[in-house]
Amino acid sequence: MSTLKIPDPVPTPVEDCQKLKKAFVGLGTDEASIINVLSHRNASQRKLIRQTYAEKYGEDLLIDLQKEISGDFERAVHLWTIDPIERDILLATEAINKKKNNIAGHYVIMEIACTRTSHELFLVRQSYMSRFSTTLEEDVAHRSTGDFRKFLVPLVTAYRYEGPEINMTLAKSEAKTLHEKISSKAYNHDEFIRILTTRSKPQINATLNQYKDQFGKSINKVIKQKAVGDEFLKFLRAIIKCLTLPQKYFEKALRLSMKGLGTDEEVLTRVVITRADVDMKQIMEEYQRRNTESLEIAVKGDTSGDYQTMLLSLIGC
């Protein structure tokens, strides 16, 4: 569930644009007004604000925002304000343009591929090709190598069935197939890849439940035992968790982004921005269950200023 708090009644796009324009006028910037407007609007409302702003003032809201604010705050506002498909293209492009075989970039691509609906992922691929005259899968293949590429390319090209139906006979059979491949350390076998990249998410969950029932341990626990020092096996575990338990995957991503000295603002921003209007409430519940403090307290302890205020507003605090 979303953590967005949208006012009732919602101001008109014209009223929102007037408030934003006023925030840019004179000495200094009224960051509070920017946060108050944008962090309390859903994607369709933000799109209307951008369109109305361009029509009313003949200027691009994003460019005006970039002129007025900076740093992590500007990054968060920019990613939040743009259309979700446009955002995914930006995140994917940044990940692809990192140095070749960059593990962090692989995780960004994987998150997009595993947590968007088939239709959303199709629109990302379609828009990517229109913008760059090349395919997302081609660029992903070019910038990744080995076993990572074998999984990433089929993940970004997936068009999964979205219905709830489950074939238990198939689940039992494919659980055995996964066990055979893991036992022989054939993690990159075509059958292993096919099951994870083509089956519906309910079907994958059923298969993994059968795996645990038949062989006594969850597939992720089995892989974890073998994954010490192996970046690909860690990545494989992340794929499985992101497909089947996304709230747990993103809870861990948030926890690690604020663990120890320093903060990984790139991960923190990406998770909050991409999940705030999807399932942030469940992620926050999982964070509270898994940790000794709430996500709100953790964000307050690791961030500051307008960036902190923006993140807290998006998680409903």
Steps between C-alpha positions, in 0.01 A plus 500: 500500500603856428616740772400811305282748684294684240286792623124497466400695307804505273597850377468552127813467282485878443503565876791258546695667219441844648630380835808345339572810292470716809752273677758594235446878510723742690804436713533140608267211428197384694599133521214425739245597237668277240484206737145581610374495141695225326534242777123494549397432141479169314655432160205617291467817709872576465475451125218753482703745708791477256273543200315794655826666608633485143174637358466778758862619521659368181771332705595148604429440869792258523745760371367761742534253787856420395585872510357546848604190696797266501664188637312198629188710546494599133564141395208373711264773377599442137452122514169543679363764265561322170268232362574150642583360153732796435656441841567134426668595172719752682596249771567229242709734285710608797550136600600398147743792469689402812828323429453162332396214728422740785323293764303793644364577153392138459286528814322810366411324175390192691272702732323659202462168320375306802259748662319666209196341340546344160319792341711759684818320397377488140442876505851555640651293217284674240584851625868411534516388138317813379740722689832332424433307175629186667341243729535485877591131481776574246656763724465283809670214316780730387572636850476175699696179476487129570235362732365846580418556132337157471243604760468873437414484130207255540383689809468831314327330205254305718127526440354294782145383545351722774209280607469303829467150352757239609588163344604283797618211283732738320613653831601158636683411179686829476595489868681174423665662198629788714631255761683299234667813359599630843637161602720498191583874543345570159355835607526640147328204334234596245227321698591683821491833315177415316309422821597825672460726197181371335266361767239719667587613851226285663636202306857572614382528860321166469813340354720636778253382765514155343880520506495559876239229559688241294857576604468647850653845446402811311688551175647828623642335813660229286654757266609717795709214636686489170512876437783606732733718292304431181345821362292319239334269754422803719343656193302183428362505856404864450311413179301231678418726796409795276262281298334325792542724808559854371420664836776296667739577216443875526510495881847351479606752236387786726666349806833452326486851349504645853721244671830604656684822430360704213185460297448363150269779386474353151333183629300677770357749251425238235311269736291773664418670170408184309303330779322791676188469285519121467571303818694724738256433783582127492872577468480721809319226692769253398770749602341542844477122539859442393670786687506661844380835361246621247590611150400854600758503782766349274443764230512778759829366630670468162374801304444870555342818363258513210612158376392347832169690495426379147568136585297514821209660317502223239496225763207671668675639806 
